Each structure stands twice: as C-alpha cells, then as structure tokens.
Amino acid sequence: MFTATLVVDSLRPFTMKPLSWNSRHDIPHRREVDLTLTYKGRPLNTRYGADFICFDTVIVELKALDKLGGVEEAEILNYLKATGCEVGLLLNFGSKSLEYRRFIWASSA
C-alpha cells in the first residue's frame, strides 16, 4: 500500500501540489515523467506526462475533479501503452471522498 500527502493551494482550490511522497516507506518513484506517444509509428508533437511512475511498473495519475470520466480513463490507458507499464492507478481527490480506479494493461493480449 502507498500513501501520498497532498496540499491544496488556497488560492486555487482544485490545484494539488505533492508535498511529500511516502517518505516512510521509500517507494522508488519518478515524478512528472515526460512520455512520448506515437500514432502509426510517428511521435506526436504534444507533451504528455505521467504524475508518478512507481517501481518503474506502476503509473499513478492524480486528479481533482468532481467525477472521473472516460477522458481520464483513456489518458491512463494511453500512458500504460506508451510506457509498457502494466498497472495504473487513477486517484481523484476532487470528489467528496477519495475516488480511485485500477487499470491493468496486458500488452500480450
């Protein structure tokens, strides 16, 4: 299990800033990782970035929305395809209680 501590900017209530990332358990992670997405073998010019990649295998995306939808699900699935990671966690801190979804991408399927 992992934990993330977040602080909400008082001027912009829906902007989350990572304050610390699980310093007690020393989970290996990279933050704000740039991803290159391709279409028909050609890289797209738009910049994409995962919030966290943990253990080099799990993508963690943080959101602050009223409700998660298809756009956010498609985003994390695209990140899984682009990185070769098999597990993605989508965490939404914007609803009344924590909303989360776990995604599995099996590239061999």
C-alpha positions as CSV (number, residue, x, y, z in Angstrom):
1,M,0.0,0.0,0.0
2,F,1.2,3.5,-0.7
3,T,0.4,6.9,0.7
4,A,0.6,10.3,-0.7
5,T,0.4,13.6,1.2
6,L,-1.0,16.5,-0.8
7,V,-1.6,20.1,0.0
8,V,-4.3,22.1,-1.8
9,D,-3.3,25.6,-2.9
10,S,-5.7,28.0,-1.0
11,L,-5.9,30.4,-4.0
12,R,-6.8,27.7,-6.5
13,P,-8.7,25.0,-4.5
14,F,-8.6,22.4,-7.3
15,T,-4.8,22.6,-7.8
16,M,-2.9,19.9,-5.9
17,K,0.8,20.0,-5.2
18,P,2.6,17.0,-3.9
19,L,4.1,17.9,-0.5
20,S,5.8,14.6,0.2
21,W,5.6,11.1,-1.4
22,N,5.8,8.3,1.1
23,S,9.0,9.2,2.8
24,R,8.3,6.5,5.4
25,H,8.4,3.5,3.0
26,D,11.0,4.7,0.4
27,I,8.9,3.7,-2.6
28,P,11.1,4.2,-5.7
29,H,9.4,6.7,-8.0
30,R,9.8,9.3,-10.7
31,R,7.7,12.4,-10.7
32,E,6.2,14.2,-13.7
33,V,7.7,11.8,-16.2
34,D,7.6,13.0,-19.8
35,L,6.1,10.5,-22.2
36,T,6.4,10.2,-26.0
37,L,3.2,8.9,-27.5
38,T,3.2,7.7,-31.1
39,Y,0.5,7.4,-33.8
40,K,1.1,5.0,-36.6
41,G,4.8,4.8,-35.6
42,R,5.3,8.6,-35.6
43,P,5.8,10.6,-32.3
44,L,3.1,13.2,-31.5
45,N,4.2,16.8,-31.0
46,T,2.1,17.3,-27.9
47,R,3.8,16.8,-24.5
48,Y,2.3,14.2,-22.2
49,G,3.4,13.4,-18.7
50,A,2.5,10.9,-16.0
51,D,2.3,12.3,-12.5
52,F,4.2,9.4,-11.0
53,I,5.8,6.1,-12.1
54,C,6.5,3.9,-9.1
55,F,8.8,0.8,-9.1
56,D,9.2,1.5,-12.9
57,T,6.0,-0.5,-13.4
58,V,3.0,1.4,-11.9
59,I,1.6,4.7,-13.3
60,V,-0.1,6.9,-10.7
61,E,-2.3,9.8,-12.0
62,L,-3.7,12.4,-9.6
63,K,-6.8,14.3,-10.4
64,A,-9.0,16.9,-8.6
65,L,-12.3,16.6,-10.5
66,D,-16.0,16.4,-9.4
67,K,-16.1,12.9,-11.0
68,L,-13.8,10.7,-13.1
69,G,-14.9,10.0,-16.6
70,G,-13.9,8.4,-19.9
71,V,-11.3,11.1,-20.7
72,E,-9.2,10.3,-17.6
73,E,-9.6,6.6,-18.2
74,A,-8.4,6.9,-21.8
75,E,-5.5,9.1,-20.7
76,I,-4.1,6.5,-18.2
77,L,-4.6,3.6,-20.7
78,N,-2.6,5.6,-23.3
79,Y,0.1,6.1,-20.7
80,L,0.2,2.4,-20.0
81,K,0.5,1.6,-23.7
82,A,3.2,4.3,-24.2
83,T,5.4,3.1,-21.3
84,G,4.9,-0.6,-21.3
85,C,3.8,-0.5,-17.7
86,E,1.0,-2.9,-16.8
87,V,-0.7,-1.3,-13.8
88,G,-2.2,2.2,-13.5
89,L,-3.8,3.9,-10.6
90,L,-6.2,6.9,-11.1
91,L,-6.8,8.8,-7.9
92,N,-9.4,11.6,-7.7
93,F,-9.2,13.9,-4.7
94,G,-11.8,16.4,-6.0
95,S,-15.0,14.4,-5.0
96,K,-16.5,14.3,-1.5
97,S,-14.5,11.1,-0.8
98,L,-11.4,9.6,-2.5
99,E,-12.3,8.1,-5.8
100,Y,-9.9,5.6,-7.4
101,R,-9.6,3.2,-10.2
102,R,-7.1,0.5,-11.0
103,F,-6.2,-0.4,-14.6
104,I,-4.3,-3.4,-16.0
105,W,-2.8,-3.3,-19.5
106,A,-1.7,-6.7,-20.8
107,S,0.4,-5.9,-23.9
108,S,0.5,-9.5,-24.9
109,A,-3.4,-9.7,-25.2
